[in-house]
């Protein structure tokens, strides 16, 4: 039997983008996969779109729709349901290249504990910003391209899933943890796997703070450096709040 993929999409109120994501999965040139969509009890038309495709592809698509404790909790729910040999995660505002699964297969070494990652195209307002890959050998400095990652199911089963302690950077914590596990191998593929919207949560200042906490925990930055950078972030947050408040007061004054 040929290798089976599990593809997971997590979403919440994603009616404007979810269809493109679904179509990118269903259009794969390699078709031995299951598709698990984890919806966080959307209140817009997201679930209706998903159910429409579920009706068309009942043997391919599985759906969970319930409240969760954030994006990584939703990912963990999907991983728990997965039965494939390799698990990939594509979020609801992102989409795969049509040959993504085929390109992953070309470099897969069939090891029990393996993480494959590739090149990522970033987009802003649907316009290409960059195409890049960051090698796992430098993961202590920066995260690899998580939206392109495919992880063997055994890695999740034997070494754990995403920590809910880091609501914006649990993917980075997971990859740091795996990079220190000598049983797990990383394998790059030098082809575009996924397309990523730059408007995601991890791009915010809160994502940066999460990453600083991780680097301090793993001994990648000193306590002094951590304190200085966190203080700078907090001051920036306060500045943004005050700036927003001032703008609101000016608007209010103009009404009277």
Beta strands, then each sheet from edge to edge (+ up, - down):
strand 1: 5-11
strand 2: 33-39
strand 3: 61-65
strand 4: 86-89
strand 5: 95-96
strand 6: 114-124
strand 7: 127-132
strand 8: 150-152
strand 9: 185-197
sheet 1: 3+ 2+ 1+ 4+ 8- 6+ 7-
sheet 2: 3+ 2+ 1+ 4+ 8- 6+ 9+ 5-
end
